Amino acid sequence: MTTIDPLGGVVLAGGYSTRFGEDDKAVAELAGTPMIKRVVDRLATATDDVVINCREDQVDAVREALADCDASIRIATDPVPDRGPLAGIRVGLETVDREYAAVVACDMPFVDPALFELLYDRARGRDGALVQLEDEWYQTTQAVYRTDAMARACAEALEDGDGRILAALEDLDYAVVDEDDLEDIADETFESIDTQEALREAETRLEE
């Protein structure tokens, strides 16, 4: 019988979220619950070790927002603040103690844990797996990556001055999952709450 290693998890929370306004969207409350807690609670059902990547000045607020979480949580701060999601992925993956890790942005509170199970199944034996939607957009911040390979690729891309996540993926072997494979995944899994208006709309739906 083959033993499958547990999946690690990384939540990206280090951006300054300028579109959201002065408040930090990571700890903003969505219907009474901090957005990052909603993400962590969902991610923790598919992983056994969650790393939060954030800036040093966010640590206290993030810890407070996650105080009631049951998941095992560690925080990995950015050595240089706000270098973008590629740098955050690198820092988070370098902290994870698993061969593979699910990566998700902190502003995706409706993420479906079943998606990570699907992506992990497709990623095994390769460097990762991510979804490509019909508009050819890759969901790079809701994906599964082999930790060592992707962290190294992120470092190389950053050294070359290219901050795109797709730049790190160029030399990696990853599986692509298309929309036809997502029949059992919640439609709102990729919804991003990155403005105050989006937050209000999501709250209205949750309160209905």
C-alpha atoms as a printed R data frame, in Angstrom:
    type eleno elety resid chain resno       x      y       z
1   ATOM     1    CA   MET     A     1   0.000  0.000   0.000
2   ATOM     2    CA   THR     A     2   1.398  3.401  -1.012
3   ATOM     3    CA   THR     A     3   1.499  6.070   1.676
4   ATOM     4    CA   ILE     A     4   0.659  9.577   0.495
5   ATOM     5    CA   ASP     A     5   2.530 12.325   2.293
6   ATOM     6    CA   PRO     A     6   0.345 15.003   3.887
7   ATOM     7    CA   LEU     A     7  -0.072 18.247   1.992
8   ATOM     8    CA   GLY     A     8   1.330 21.477   3.407
9   ATOM     9    CA   GLY     A     9  -0.340 24.857   3.027
10  ATOM    10    CA   VAL     A    10   0.730 28.451   2.421
11  ATOM    11    CA   VAL     A    11  -1.477 31.535   2.756
12  ATOM    12    CA   LEU     A    12  -0.188 34.676   1.039
13  ATOM    13    CA   ALA     A    13  -1.012 37.755   3.120
14  ATOM    14    CA   GLY     A    14   1.952 40.088   2.673
15  ATOM    15    CA   GLY     A    15   0.671 42.523   0.059
16  ATOM    16    CA   TYR     A    16  -0.288 46.100   0.923
17  ATOM    17    CA   SER     A    17  -3.724 45.594  -0.704
18  ATOM    18    CA   THR     A    18  -3.946 49.137  -2.061
19  ATOM    19    CA   ARG     A    19  -7.225 48.435  -3.872
20  ATOM    20    CA   PHE     A    20  -8.818 47.536  -0.534
21  ATOM    21    CA   GLY     A    21  -8.064 50.917   1.045
22  ATOM    22    CA   GLU     A    22  -6.245 51.690   4.268
23  ATOM    23    CA   ASP     A    23  -7.396 48.536   6.069
24  ATOM    24    CA   ASP     A    24  -5.476 45.271   5.782
25  ATOM    25    CA   LYS     A    25  -7.722 42.921   3.831
26  ATOM    26    CA   ALA     A    26  -6.041 39.876   5.359
27  ATOM    27    CA   VAL     A    27  -7.591 40.581   8.764
28  ATOM    28    CA   ALA     A    28 -10.693 42.434   7.565
29  ATOM    29    CA   GLU     A    29 -13.874 40.856   8.893
30  ATOM    30    CA   LEU     A    30 -16.226 39.145   6.482
31  ATOM    31    CA   ALA     A    31 -19.581 38.661   8.204
32  ATOM    32    CA   GLY     A    32 -17.907 38.702  11.611
33  ATOM    33    CA   THR     A    33 -14.928 36.458  10.803
34  ATOM    34    CA   PRO     A    34 -11.476 37.682   9.695
35  ATOM    35    CA   MET     A    35 -10.976 36.867   6.035
36  ATOM    36    CA   ILE     A    36  -7.664 35.115   6.697
37  ATOM    37    CA   LYS     A    37  -9.333 32.865   9.272
38  ATOM    38    CA   ARG     A    38 -11.915 31.789   6.725
39  ATOM    39    CA   VAL     A    39  -9.098 30.888   4.332
40  ATOM    40    CA   VAL     A    40  -7.070 29.034   6.970
41  ATOM    41    CA   ASP     A    41 -10.065 27.084   8.272
42  ATOM    42    CA   ARG     A    42 -10.811 25.828   4.771
43  ATOM    43    CA   LEU     A    43  -7.190 25.164   3.867
44  ATOM    44    CA   ALA     A    44  -6.638 23.241   7.099
45  ATOM    45    CA   THR     A    45  -9.194 20.608   6.095
46  ATOM    46    CA   ALA     A    46  -6.939 19.607   3.179
47  ATOM    47    CA   THR     A    47  -3.517 20.175   4.795
48  ATOM    48    CA   ASP     A    48  -1.804 19.371   8.072
49  ATOM    49    CA   ASP     A    49   0.609 22.329   8.326
50  ATOM    50    CA   VAL     A    50  -0.278 25.921   7.433
51  ATOM    51    CA   VAL     A    51   2.296 28.676   6.915
52  ATOM    52    CA   ILE     A    52   1.169 32.307   6.790
53  ATOM    53    CA   ASN     A    53   3.399 34.576   4.729
54  ATOM    54    CA   CYS     A    54   3.108 38.223   5.739
55  ATOM    55    CA   ARG     A    55   5.062 41.378   6.550
56  ATOM    56    CA   GLU     A    56   6.638 41.838   9.966
57  ATOM    57    CA   ASP     A    57   4.231 44.676  10.794
58  ATOM    58    CA   GLN     A    58   1.254 42.355  10.210
59  ATOM    59    CA   VAL     A    59   2.287 39.598  12.590
60  ATOM    60    CA   ASP     A    60   0.405 40.714  15.711
61  ATOM    61    CA   ALA     A    61  -2.832 41.362  13.817
62  ATOM    62    CA   VAL     A    62  -2.575 38.045  11.971
63  ATOM    63    CA   ARG     A    63  -1.937 36.117  15.179
64  ATOM    64    CA   GLU     A    64  -4.953 37.792  16.788
65  ATOM    65    CA   ALA     A    65  -7.155 36.989  13.796
66  ATOM    66    CA   LEU     A    66  -6.107 33.326  13.953
67  ATOM    67    CA   ALA     A    67  -6.181 32.948  17.748
68  ATOM    68    CA   ASP     A    68  -9.161 30.574  17.669
69  ATOM    69    CA   CYS     A    69  -7.934 28.402  14.802
70  ATOM    70    CA   ASP     A    70  -7.524 24.690  15.476
71  ATOM    71    CA   ALA     A    71  -4.927 24.287  12.719
72  ATOM    72    CA   SER     A    72  -1.180 24.127  13.273
73  ATOM    73    CA   ILE     A    73  -0.005 27.548  12.099
74  ATOM    74    CA   ARG     A    74   3.422 29.086  11.547
75  ATOM    75    CA   ILE     A    75   4.240 32.568  10.308
76  ATOM    76    CA   ALA     A    76   6.982 33.297   7.788
77  ATOM    77    CA   THR     A    77   7.692 36.999   7.334
78  ATOM    78    CA   ASP     A    78   9.037 38.632   4.206
79  ATOM    79    CA   PRO     A    79  12.683 39.743   4.516
80  ATOM    80    CA   VAL     A    80  11.835 42.570   2.104
81  ATOM    81    CA   PRO     A    81   8.228 43.841   2.395
82  ATOM    82    CA   ASP     A    82   5.761 43.680  -0.487
83  ATOM    83    CA   ARG     A    83   7.894 42.231  -3.277
84  ATOM    84    CA   GLY     A    84   4.793 40.608  -4.702
85  ATOM    85    CA   PRO     A    85   3.185 37.156  -4.575
86  ATOM    86    CA   LEU     A    86   6.165 35.445  -6.203
87  ATOM    87    CA   ALA     A    87   8.384 36.445  -3.277
88  ATOM    88    CA   GLY     A    88   5.659 35.442  -0.851
89  ATOM    89    CA   ILE     A    89   5.343 32.007  -2.437
90  ATOM    90    CA   ARG     A    90   9.098 31.559  -2.165
91  ATOM    91    CA   VAL     A    91   9.192 32.474   1.549
92  ATOM    92    CA   GLY     A    92   6.159 30.340   2.338
93  ATOM    93    CA   LEU     A    93   7.366 27.261   0.473
94  ATOM    94    CA   GLU     A    94  10.831 27.520   2.027
95  ATOM    95    CA   THR     A    95   9.127 27.236   5.426
96  ATOM    96    CA   VAL     A    96   6.851 24.289   4.634
97  ATOM    97    CA   ASP     A    97   8.018 20.864   5.838
98  ATOM    98    CA   ARG     A    98   6.161 18.878   3.181
99  ATOM    99    CA   GLU     A    99   7.091 17.802  -0.343
100 ATOM   100    CA   TYR     A   100   4.019 19.512  -1.751
101 ATOM   101    CA   ALA     A   101   2.036 22.512  -0.564
102 ATOM   102    CA   ALA     A   102  -1.221 24.191  -1.478
103 ATOM   103    CA   VAL     A   103  -0.854 27.936  -1.994
104 ATOM   104    CA   VAL     A   104  -3.783 30.345  -1.656
105 ATOM   105    CA   ALA     A   105  -4.152 34.110  -1.376
106 ATOM   106    CA   CYS     A   106  -5.651 35.546   1.815
107 ATOM   107    CA   ASP     A   107  -8.414 37.312  -0.118
108 ATOM   108    CA   MET     A   108 -10.027 34.069  -1.346
109 ATOM   109    CA   PRO     A   109 -12.294 33.185   1.598
110 ATOM   110    CA   PHE     A   110 -14.509 30.810  -0.374
111 ATOM   111    CA   VAL     A   111 -11.693 28.510  -1.484
112 ATOM   112    CA   ASP     A   112 -12.924 24.936  -1.859
113 ATOM   113    CA   PRO     A   113 -10.656 22.408  -0.077
114 ATOM   114    CA   ALA     A   114 -11.715 19.790  -2.615
115 ATOM   115    CA   LEU     A   115  -9.812 21.751  -5.249
116 ATOM   116    CA   PHE     A   116  -6.547 21.192  -3.398
117 ATOM   117    CA   GLU     A   117  -7.238 17.482  -3.160
118 ATOM   118    CA   LEU     A   118  -7.760 17.401  -6.925
119 ATOM   119    CA   LEU     A   119  -4.639 19.469  -7.616
120 ATOM   120    CA   TYR     A   120  -2.516 17.379  -5.260
121 ATOM   121    CA   ASP     A   121  -3.623 14.230  -7.049
122 ATOM   122    CA   ARG     A   122  -2.567 15.751 -10.393
123 ATOM   123    CA   ALA     A   123   0.668 17.246  -9.013
124 ATOM   124    CA   ARG     A   124   2.207 14.105  -7.549
125 ATOM   125    CA   GLY     A   125   5.332 13.107  -9.446
126 ATOM   126    CA   ARG     A   126   5.532 16.547 -11.040
127 ATOM   127    CA   ASP     A   127   6.424 20.071  -9.897
128 ATOM   128    CA   GLY     A   128   2.872 21.217  -9.362
129 ATOM   129    CA   ALA     A   129  -0.655 21.553 -10.687
130 ATOM   130    CA   LEU     A   130  -2.792 24.587 -11.389
131 ATOM   131    CA   VAL     A   131  -6.075 25.503 -13.000
132 ATOM   132    CA   GLN     A   132  -6.375 27.180 -16.381
133 ATOM   133    CA   LEU     A   133  -9.773 28.778 -16.958
134 ATOM   134    CA   GLU     A   134 -11.471 29.213 -20.317
135 ATOM   135    CA   ASP     A   135 -10.053 32.709 -20.714
136 ATOM   136    CA   GLU     A   136  -6.589 31.079 -20.526
137 ATOM   137    CA   TRP     A   137  -5.945 32.687 -17.129
138 ATOM   138    CA   TYR     A   138  -3.856 30.504 -14.806
139 ATOM   139    CA   GLN     A   139  -4.892 30.434 -11.146
140 ATOM   140    CA   THR     A   140  -1.377 30.630  -9.743
141 ATOM   141    CA   THR     A   141  -2.408 31.701  -6.235
142 ATOM   142    CA   GLN     A   142  -4.764 28.801  -5.734
143 ATOM   143    CA   ALA     A   143  -2.509 25.948  -6.747
144 ATOM   144    CA   VAL     A   144  -0.348 23.072  -5.505
145 ATOM   145    CA   TYR     A   145   3.437 23.174  -5.921
146 ATOM   146    CA   ARG     A   146   6.360 20.892  -5.141
147 ATOM   147    CA   THR     A   147   7.970 22.978  -2.425
148 ATOM   148    CA   ASP     A   148  11.685 22.681  -3.237
149 ATOM   149    CA   ALA     A   149  11.310 23.012  -7.001
150 ATOM   150    CA   MET     A   150   8.939 25.984  -6.906
151 ATOM   151    CA   ALA     A   151  10.844 27.823  -4.161
152 ATOM   152    CA   ARG     A   152  14.037 27.483  -6.196
153 ATOM   153    CA   ALA     A   153  12.288 28.634  -9.372
154 ATOM   154    CA   CYS     A   154  10.833 31.648  -7.547
155 ATOM   155    CA   ALA     A   155  14.296 32.606  -6.285
156 ATOM   156    CA   GLU     A   156  15.772 32.360  -9.778
157 ATOM   157    CA   ALA     A   157  13.000 34.463 -11.323
158 ATOM   158    CA   LEU     A   158  13.404 37.126  -8.645
159 ATOM   159    CA   GLU     A   159  17.149 37.204  -9.197
160 ATOM   160    CA   ASP     A   160  16.465 37.769 -12.906
161 ATOM   161    CA   GLY     A   161  14.216 40.694 -12.012
162 ATOM   162    CA   ASP     A   162  11.037 38.971 -13.197
163 ATOM   163    CA   GLY     A   163   8.293 39.088 -10.555
164 ATOM   164    CA   ARG     A   164   5.716 37.074 -12.499
165 ATOM   165    CA   ILE     A   165   4.650 33.760 -11.016
166 ATOM   166    CA   LEU     A   166   4.446 32.335 -14.537
167 ATOM   167    CA   ALA     A   167   8.138 33.190 -14.975
168 ATOM   168    CA   ALA     A   168   8.967 30.758 -12.175
169 ATOM   169    CA   LEU     A   169   6.825 28.088 -13.820
170 ATOM   170    CA   GLU     A   170   8.494 28.305 -17.226
171 ATOM   171    CA   ASP     A   171  11.066 25.573 -16.552
172 ATOM   172    CA   LEU     A   172   8.903 23.430 -14.268
173 ATOM   173    CA   ASP     A   173   6.876 20.340 -15.118
174 ATOM   174    CA   TYR     A   174   3.332 21.017 -13.934
175 ATOM   175    CA   ALA     A   175  -0.109 19.616 -14.653
176 ATOM   176    CA   VAL     A   176  -2.840 21.875 -16.008
177 ATOM   177    CA   VAL     A   177  -6.414 21.331 -14.846
178 ATOM   178    CA   ASP     A   178  -9.124 22.876 -17.012
179 ATOM   179    CA   GLU     A   179 -12.676 23.876 -16.172
180 ATOM   180    CA   ASP     A   180 -14.090 20.561 -17.390
181 ATOM   181    CA   ASP     A   181 -12.387 18.923 -14.400
182 ATOM   182    CA   LEU     A   182 -14.011 21.272 -11.864
183 ATOM   183    CA   GLU     A   183 -17.575 19.954 -11.875
184 ATOM   184    CA   ASP     A   184 -17.395 19.034  -8.195
185 ATOM   185    CA   ILE     A   185 -15.654 22.257  -7.115
186 ATOM   186    CA   ALA     A   186 -17.623 25.204  -5.744
187 ATOM   187    CA   ASP     A   187 -18.071 27.964  -8.337
188 ATOM   188    CA   GLU     A   188 -16.980 30.693  -5.902
189 ATOM   189    CA   THR     A   189 -13.651 29.060  -5.058
190 ATOM   190    CA   PHE     A   190 -11.702 31.587  -7.173
191 ATOM   191    CA   GLU     A   191 -13.612 34.642  -5.945
192 ATOM   192    CA   SER     A   192 -11.213 37.347  -4.776
193 ATOM   193    CA   ILE     A   193 -12.307 39.915  -2.177
194 ATOM   194    CA   ASP     A   194  -9.851 42.679  -2.970
195 ATOM   195    CA   THR     A   195 -12.031 45.789  -2.665
196 ATOM   196    CA   GLN     A   196 -14.429 47.144  -0.038
197 ATOM   197    CA   GLU     A   197 -17.267 46.803  -2.549
198 ATOM   198    CA   ALA     A   198 -16.496 43.114  -3.069
199 ATOM   199    CA   LEU     A   199 -16.424 42.661   0.707
200 ATOM   200    CA   ARG     A   200 -19.866 44.234   1.103
201 ATOM   201    CA   GLU     A   201 -21.296 42.104  -1.706
202 ATOM   202    CA   ALA     A   202 -19.899 38.919  -0.137
203 ATOM   203    CA   GLU     A   203 -21.300 39.881   3.268
204 ATOM   204    CA   THR     A   204 -24.730 40.436   1.751
205 ATOM   205    CA   ARG     A   205 -24.705 36.939   0.242
206 ATOM   206    CA   LEU     A   206 -23.576 35.329   3.491
207 ATOM   207    CA   GLU     A   207 -26.268 37.083   5.485
208 ATOM   208    CA   GLU     A   208 -29.116 36.096   3.147
